[in-house]
Amino acid sequence: MEVRASLQKVSGSSDSVATLNSEEFVLVPQHADDTSTKDDEKPELKIVSNGDEQLEKAMEEILRDSEKGQSSLLVDCQSSTEISDHSFGDVSASQTNKPSLQLILDPSNTEISTPRPSSPSGLPEEDSVLFNKLTYLGCMKVSSPRNEVEALRAMATMKSSSQHPFPVTLYVPNVPEGSVRIIDQSNNVELASFPIYKVLFCARGHDGTTESNCFAFTESSHGSEEFQIHVFSCEIKEAK
């Protein structure tokens, strides 16, 4: 399948493929009229229906720890002014002032995984937040990893061209040194895996478009000059 073939390029080798499993979650931009945001403002996390306090605490700790380490997280979609553009000459100045995004999780469909005995390398795996009910549309190369327009274009392309989308689970680590993993739910095969700090940007499809139920994130696990965007579709939950 075309999607599965492209995944081989994402993983470090054909023997180690990463898998993403995601519960229902939505990235939403902050209100445009919120001009009082300070440079040192912490990333925000909102959970639907006064949900699991353990989940909220764990995710907020990741956001804080990663921010201190100047690392970009899947759930940390702050403006690129907080991230050095030294290695990314293609990021325009107009993009550095974009508002941050918020991640809204539905705790009824989210769980904290228990540590696995060991990974293939023999090292214990960290706890992760699991997101299920996601469909993986595929991945492709992008030239501007923090460009929302390019991310939306990639979502539209993958949504229209993906012939064999399949359900996956997305693992987001509870520690800033952990790895994001994409797992094929049908056979539990890992399709992609990379350190959380390699995630550069995340975006969601605009309401009223065919990509409104899609989201994507970019990562640089193959080097500072090669960027991939991973595209998913999911059921969108309105924030409460």
C-alpha positions in Angstrom: 0.0 0.0 0.0 1.2 3.5 -0.7 0.7 4.7 2.8 2.5 1.8 4.4 5.4 2.2 1.8 5.8 5.8 2.8 6.0 4.8 6.4 9.2 2.8 5.8 10.9 6.1 5.1 9.8 7.5 8.4 11.3 4.8 10.6 15.0 4.3 11.1 14.9 0.9 9.6 12.5 -1.6 8.0 12.7 -3.7 11.2 11.6 -0.9 13.5 8.4 0.8 12.4 6.6 3.3 14.7 2.9 3.5 15.5 0.6 6.4 16.4 -2.5 5.7 18.5 -4.6 8.7 19.4 -7.7 9.4 21.3 -10.0 12.1 20.2 -8.2 15.5 20.5 -8.3 18.8 18.8 -5.8 21.6 18.4 -7.5 25.0 18.4 -6.0 28.4 18.0 -6.3 30.9 20.8 -8.6 33.9 20.1 -7.2 36.4 17.7 -8.1 39.3 20.0 -5.9 37.9 22.8 -3.0 40.3 22.2 -1.9 40.4 25.8 0.0 37.1 25.6 3.5 37.4 27.1 6.6 35.8 25.7 7.1 33.8 28.9 3.5 32.5 29.0 3.3 28.8 29.6 1.5 26.6 27.0 -2.1 25.8 27.9 -3.8 22.5 28.2 -7.6 22.1 28.5 -9.4 18.9 29.1 -13.1 18.4 28.3 -15.7 17.8 30.9 -13.5 18.4 34.0 -11.6 15.2 33.1 -8.9 13.1 34.6 -6.7 15.2 36.9 -3.9 12.7 36.5 -3.9 13.2 32.8 -4.0 17.0 33.0 -1.1 17.0 35.5 1.0 14.7 33.5 0.5 16.6 30.2 1.1 20.0 31.9 4.3 18.7 33.4 5.5 17.7 30.0 4.8 21.1 28.6 6.7 22.8 31.4 9.7 20.5 31.3 9.9 20.7 27.5 9.7 24.4 27.5 12.5 24.6 30.0 14.6 22.4 27.7 13.7 24.6 24.7 12.2 21.6 23.1 9.2 21.5 20.8 6.4 19.1 21.8 3.5 17.6 19.9 1.2 19.4 22.3 3.4 22.5 22.6 2.3 24.5 19.5 3.5 27.8 20.8 4.5 30.6 18.4 7.9 30.0 16.8 9.3 33.1 18.6 10.1 30.8 21.5 12.1 28.4 19.2 15.3 29.4 17.6 15.1 29.6 13.8 18.9 29.3 13.5 18.6 26.1 11.5 15.4 27.0 9.7 16.1 29.8 7.2 12.8 29.1 5.4 10.6 30.3 8.3 9.4 33.8 7.5 9.3 36.6 10.0 5.5 36.8 9.7 5.2 33.3 11.1 7.0 34.1 14.3 4.1 36.0 15.7 1.4 33.4 15.2 -0.8 32.7 18.2 -0.2 29.5 20.2 -2.5 26.6 19.9 -4.3 24.7 22.6 -4.7 20.9 22.8 -8.2 19.8 24.0 -8.4 16.2 25.1 -11.5 14.1 25.9 -10.4 12.1 29.0 -13.2 9.6 28.4 -11.2 8.3 25.5 -7.7 8.9 26.8 -5.7 6.7 29.0 -2.3 6.6 30.7 -0.3 3.6 29.6 1.5 1.4 32.1 5.3 1.0 31.7 6.1 -2.0 29.4 8.7 -4.5 30.7 11.2 -3.5 28.0 11.6 -2.2 24.5 13.3 -4.0 21.6 16.6 -2.4 22.8 16.1 -3.9 26.2 15.5 -0.5 27.9 12.3 0.1 29.9 9.7 2.3 28.1 8.4 5.5 29.7 4.7 6.0 30.5 2.8 7.5 27.7 -0.6 9.1 27.0 -2.5 7.0 24.4 -4.8 8.5 21.8 -7.0 6.0 20.0 -9.7 6.3 17.3 -7.3 7.9 14.9 -7.0 7.2 11.3 -3.5 7.6 9.8 -3.6 9.2 6.3 0.1 9.0 5.7 3.2 11.3 5.7 5.0 13.4 3.2 8.0 15.7 3.0 7.6 19.5 3.6 10.0 22.3 3.1 8.7 24.7 5.7 8.0 22.8 8.9 6.3 25.6 10.8 4.2 26.9 7.9 0.5 26.5 8.6 -0.4 27.0 4.9 1.9 24.2 3.9 0.5 22.0 6.7 -3.1 22.6 5.5 -2.1 21.9 1.9 -0.5 18.6 3.1 -3.7 17.7 4.9 -5.8 18.3 1.8 -3.4 16.3 -0.3 -3.3 13.3 2.0 -7.1 13.4 2.6 -7.8 13.2 -1.1 -5.1 10.8 -2.1 -5.0 8.3 0.7 -6.5 5.1 -0.7 -5.9 2.9 2.3 -6.1 4.8 5.6 -6.0 2.7 8.7 -6.6 3.0 12.4 -3.6 3.8 14.6 -2.8 4.6 18.2 -0.6 7.6 19.0 1.7 7.5 22.1 2.8 10.8 23.6 5.4 10.4 26.3 5.0 11.7 29.8 8.7 12.8 29.9 10.5 15.3 27.6 13.1 12.7 26.8 10.5 10.2 25.6 9.5 9.3 22.1 6.3 9.8 20.1 5.1 6.5 18.6 2.6 5.6 15.9 1.2 2.0 16.1 -0.9 0.2 13.6 -3.9 -1.1 15.5 -4.5 -4.1 13.2 -1.2 -5.8 14.0 0.4 -3.7 16.8 3.4 -2.9 14.5 5.3 0.3 15.2 5.1 2.5 12.1 7.2 5.5 13.3 9.1 6.6 16.4 11.0 9.7 17.2 12.0 11.9 20.2 9.3 14.2 21.3 11.6 17.2 21.0 11.9 16.5 17.2 8.2 17.6 16.8 8.3 21.1 15.5 4.7 22.2 14.7 1.1 20.9 14.8 -2.0 22.2 13.1 -5.6 21.2 12.6 -7.9 21.5 9.5 -10.1 24.6 9.3 -13.8 24.3 10.1 -16.0 24.1 7.0 -13.4 22.3 4.9 -13.0 18.7 4.0 -10.0 18.6 6.3 -11.9 19.9 9.4 -11.6 16.5 11.1 -7.8 16.3 10.4 -4.7 17.3 12.2 -1.0 17.0 11.5 2.4 17.6 13.0 5.8 18.0 11.5 9.0 16.5 12.8 12.7 16.5 12.0 13.8 13.0 13.0 15.8 12.6 9.7 18.0 15.7 10.2 17.8 19.5 10.3 17.3 19.8 6.6 14.6 17.1 6.1 11.1 17.5 7.5 8.1 15.1 7.5 4.5 15.9 8.2 2.2 13.1 9.6 -1.5 13.5 8.9 -4.4 12.0 10.8 -8.2 12.2 10.8 -10.3 11.9 13.9 -13.7 12.7 15.4 -13.6 16.3 16.5 -15.0 17.2 20.0 -16.1 20.7 20.7 -14.4 22.4 23.6 -16.6 22.8 26.7 
